[in-house]
């Protein structure tokens, strides 16, 4: 939430959320609502009018400016070719993005696609080109010398003793190997020959890689965000070392809140509930779902203003249970039947960019996405809501 620190009159609003008092300093309610609605919503469809430059050569790193409209907070740039990687995307304004783009040294010249995605909308696509290196960028030839048998022999011997090329990466497993539309997940990639600086990319432009950590040469942790409209089905996932050697494996994007039904089960009409018994959520509904999100807990007083200093935790839904861990310790693990509500937090009708989880016991936990982006918090909330229906 944006805070107004100007000299104008400020007001304070206190809101009791499940036992946690959140104190927020902001400008007048009408002005806050106007600012909230003035920005581009995450489900707006982006449009691209120009890209400068619209090409790059193998081995180059360039800053690409994308102009257009309807770029929301959390908008990001990606490419159809995994050899071209958007290292970072900065939203300058609703009409301009700046992306730092690295073109792999072994990228093949040709036409590819540049994508712009909002967190909850369709993808905009324009052409981008990988061009051959210009002669000026080629290394200069060494000065000519007159070779003699005596001078040729050491050079030949030295060349024959050069170290062999480093082996390329190999992927043996991904955990989890799939993610739902709109979900955020941290993937554990295992294998060997993972070099420092290795990156992860996907053929599906609806999957954004937010962070990559090479923990050791046999393990990589990659945090991803799947767009709400990402194409479902299998896609290629690439691990690319800095020398542009790569390994490809399959990854799957599943639909929102899908559940596995027994063979032959009919979906024509719901099963009638016995009279006199209260309705409860069946734990089996989310038994097939595996969701995992990086979040920051806002359960303590004032944490909404100090979230940047709080440790990140992991909120996961698996095997019919919702679990939250923080600093390696389990905070709660409850069956989905005990979850009464997952919803957004509002102050005087203005969305705070956070959400809460209310248990049947009355206990409430408040969270914000680990990225601190309101669009990511909304995506996490909606993914949980869909999975718990």
N, C-alpha and C positions, 0 to 999 in steps of 0.2 A: 504494500500500500504506500502511495506517495504521501509524504508529510510536508506540510507547508510551514517553513521556518521564517517567513517574511515578518515584517513588523506589524502586519494587520492583525486585527482582533482574532484570537484563536479560541477554540472551545474544545472541551474534553468530553468524550462520551465513554461511559463505562457500561460494559455488557457482561452479564453473567452467563457463561457457557459451560454448563455441566460442572459447576463448582470452581471454574477458573475465571477470574475477573480479568478481562482484557481491556487495558486502558489505551485509547487511541487518540492522538492529537491530530486534528485535521481542520480544514477550513469549513466554512458554512455548509450545511447539508446540500443545499441546492447547487452550490458550486462543485461539491464532490461528485454529485450525481451527474452533472454536466460533463465533468472531466472523464468519468467512467464511460459515458455513452459516446463521447467524442472519438475515442480510440476505435481501431478496427477490431471487430469481434474475431475470435479464433476460427469461426466457421465460414468467414468471408472467403470468396474465391479470388485468389490473387490473379493479377494480370501483368504481363511483361511487355513493355514497349521498346526497351533498348538494353543492350548489354555491351559494356566497354571494359576491356577488349573482349571480343567474342572468340578468341583463339589463344592457344598457348603451345609452346614447343616442348618436346621431351626434356626433362631435367629442370624446367623453369618453375618458379613460384611467382605468381602474379596476383595482384589485387584487382578483382573483377567488380565493377559497379553495375548493379542491376536496377533499372528504372521501370516504374510502372505504377500500380495502385493496389490498394487493399492488402498491403503487407501488415499482418498483425504481429503482436508481441509473440516471440517464439518462432517466427518464420525462418526458414533455413534453405540453403542451397545444396543441391546434390547433383550427381552426374550419372549417366547410364553406363559409363565405362569405369570399372573399379580402379583403373590406372590413373584416373583423374580424381583427386580427393579434395573436398572442401575442408580445409583445416579449421576454419572458423567462419561464422556468419554474424555480421553486426547489422542490426536494424537501425539505420540512420533516421528514417522517418517512415510514415505509412506509404511513401512513394519511392523509397530508395533503400537498397541493401548493399553492403560491401562484404565480399567474401574473399578470404585468402585461400587461393587455389594452388595446389601442388600437382604438377604433371609428372608422372613417373618417367624415369630416364629411359625405360624400355617401352614406353607407350607408342603404339603404332599410329602413324598419321592417318587421318580420316575424320569423317563427320560423326559426332555424338550428340547427345541431348543434355541440356542444362535444365534442371527442374527447380522450381520454387514451390515450397509447401508451407501452408499455415498449419498449426497443430490440429485443427479440426475441419479441414476443407479439402476440396479437390486440388490437384496439382497443375501448375502452369508449366508449359514446356516450350523451349526455344532451341534452335540449333547452336552448337558450339563446335569448334574445330581444333583438332590436334594437327599442327603444321610441322613440316620438317625444319630442322635447325638451319639457320642461315649460315652461309659460308663464314661470315665474320665471327660467329660463335665457335667455329672449329678451332682446335688448338693449333698454334703456329708451328710450322715445320722447323726442326732443329737445323742449325747452320750446317752447310755442306762441308764435309771433311773428306780427305783422301784416305780411304781404308786400305789397310795392309793386312796380310795374314796374321801378323802379330796382334793388331788391334781388334781384329774380328773375332778371334778365338775367345777372349774373356767375355765379350758381350754375348756370344752364343751360349757359353757355359752358364752365364748369369741368368739368361732367359729360360734355360732349361731347368733352373733350380727355383723358379718362382713358385710360391705357395699355391696350391690348388684353390679354386673358387669355393667359398663357403657354401655348405649345403643349404638348400631352400627350406622354408617352413613346411611342416607336416602337421595336419590336424587329425587327432584321433577321436575327439568327442566334444560336444557342446551341451551345457546344462544351464537352463532348459534349452531344448532344441526347437521350441516353438514359442510364440507369443501372440496374444489376442490383439485385435484392432484397438487402438487407443491406449494400450498398456505401455508401461515403462518397465524395463527389466534389466537386470545385471547378469550378463552371460559369463560363465566360466568355460573358457576354451582351453582344452588340454591337447598336448602333442609334443613336438620337439623342434629345435632349431628356431625358436622365436627370438629375434634380435631386438636389442633396445631400439626404440623408435618405430617398432612394427605398428601398422595401422590395420583397422578392420573396416570393411566396406561391404555393401549389399547391392545386388542387382535391382532389388525392389526400391524405387525412390521414396516409397512411403515409410522406410525405416531410416531414422536419423541416428547416427552414432554420436553420442554426446561426450563420451570419455573412454579412453583406452589406457590401461595400465599393464605393462609387461612385468609381472611379478617375478618370473624366472624364465629360463629358456624353454620350460615345458608348460607354462601356464600364463594365460592372458585373461584379464577381467575387462569386459566391455559393457558400458552402460548404453542402452538404446532406448529410443522413444518410437513407438509405432503409431503412425497417423491414424485418425479415426476412419479415414476412407482408404487406407492402404489396401492394395490388391491382395486377396487371400490366395493361399496355396503355397507351393514350394518356391523358393528363390535361392539364388547363389549367395553364399557368404564367403568373403575372401579375407585371408590374412596375408598382408603384403609387407615384407621386410624392406628396410631402407634401400637395399640393392635391387629392389623391384622383383625379386623372386617371390612367388606367391603360391598359396594353396587354396583350393576351393572345395567347399562342402555345402550340403543343402541345409536350409533353414525353412521353417514353415510359419506363415501368418494365418491365424485362425479367425473366424468371425467372432463378433461380440457375443459373449454370454451363450456360447453354444454348449449343449450338454449331450452326452452320449446316451442314446436310447437303446434299450434292449431290442434284439432282432425281432421283427414282427409286431412291436408295440404300436398301438394305434394312437394317433395324435388328433383324431377327429373331435373329441370332447374330453374335458377334464374329468377326473374321477371324483365322484360325489364324496363330500366329507360326512362322516357320521354325525348325526344330530346331537347337539348338546356339548360337543367338544370344541375348544378354541382352536382356531387355525394357527399353525406354526409353519415356519419355513422348513422344508425337508432338507436334511444335510446332503442328500444325494444330488441336489441340484448343482452344487458347486464341486462335487467330487471329481469331475473331470477337468476342472479349471486349475491352472497353475499360473498365478499372477504374482509379480514381485515388484515393489516400488521403493525408491529411495525417498524418504520423507524426513521432516524435522518435527518433533513433538512440540506442541504449544500448550501442554497441559498445565504448566506453572504460571503463576500470576505474572503478567507483563511480558511473557515470552514472545508475543506477537511483535513487540518492538525490538526484541533482542535475538531474533531467530538466527541471525548470521553467526552468533557465538555459540549456538547450541549444537551438539553433535548430531550427525545424521544417523538415522536408524533405517531399518528395513521392515516394511509392511508387506506381508505375503499371505496369499490365499491358496491353500493346497489341502487336499485330502479332507475337504469339508470343514476346515478350521481356518480362522483368521488369526494371524500371529504378528506381534510387533516385537522387534529386538532393537536395543539401543546400547551402544558401546559393548557389544558382545554378550549382553544379558537380556534374557527374555522378560519383557514387561507384561505382556498378556498373551494368552492362547485360548481362544474360545470357539465353540462350535458355531456355525453360521446361524443355527436356529436361535441363538441367544442375541443376535444382532437385530436391534429394533429399527435403526435408521442410519443411513449415511447421507449427509446433506451439506450444502454450502453454508458458510457463516456470513450473516448479514448484520450490518450496523446501520440502523435507520434506513433500511432498504438498499444500502450500498454493499455490493459484494466485496468482501475483504481479501479475496484470493486465497482463502483457506477453507477447510472442510472439517466436519466432525463425525465421529462414530459413536452412536448411542447404543448401549447394551440394554437388555431387558431388565437388568438390575437397577438401571438408572444412572450408572456410571458413564461418563462421557470423556472421550479423548479428542483433542483438536490437533490438526496437522496442517503443514504446508509442504508442497513438493520440495525435494532436496535442491532443485534448481532455483527455488524462490520465485518461479514464474507462475502467475495466476493461471495461465492457460494449461500448464502442466498439472497444477492442483485440480483444475476442473476435469482434465482427462483422467486422472487417477480416481477421482470421485465417481465419474460416470462409468468407468470400467468396473468398479466395485459394485455400484448400483445394478448394473446389468448382470453381473455374475451372481448377485444375491437374490435376483427376482425369483 
